[in-house]
């Protein structure tokens, strides 16, 4: 068997393997997450249960997240979490490793999924219309008002996964929210996830992911007119911890 044939076979097996486990984990946890979303007044319970889905997917793909800087996270403090975005595996690493309650910014199309879409809303996640900036801002404001005490909001500030592994310019949405809500920003850097599964990739690769939590940035001294300074400071911190070569050598 040629190397090309063998590589194609391995690739196909990996795709089928991860597809099976995604389906199995989703079916297994759909009812508990949906029911808990309708029963929980804060949305904390369904978020906690969703960690099991992330944990399963990390285990079956042999991906091992590690985290540094958790001492910077204050218990019961709400943050606007700002992170770079390299891969879908960022989500799994952040859910399982941050050890805190947070909610996602979700595109409005997912609201149409029967039961599950409404369950995500009941869990206090925030739906936005990405095609309409004013409606998106208003949706985020509403979401902040529904946020349970001590819960944070996660923003991937680049808006989408990096297509080339670089950290691209940050959008203003998360920073506007931080200023309006008077919440500190928690900068997060994710390393290594693009090697696990790049944007538009379908075949995963096993290995480590590194999550680095930096010191929170107080937003009280910033005004809307100085938001660019806040963005530059936050991005500078995230970039300073970014290592596109992590890990230097991929484990076999």
Secondary structure, DSSP 8 states (H G I E B T S, - for coil): --HHHHHHHHHHHHHHHHHHHHHHHHHHHHHHHHHHHHH-SSSHHHHHHHHHHHHHHHHHTTEEEEEE-GGG--TT--EEEEE----THHHHHHHHHS-S-EEEEEEGGGGGSTTHHHHHHHTT-EEE-TT-HHHHHHHHHHHHHT--TT-EEEEETTSS--SSSS-----SHHHHHHHHHT-EEEEEEEESHHHHS-TT--S---EEEEEEE---B--TT--GGGHHHHHHHHHHHHHHT--TT-SSS---
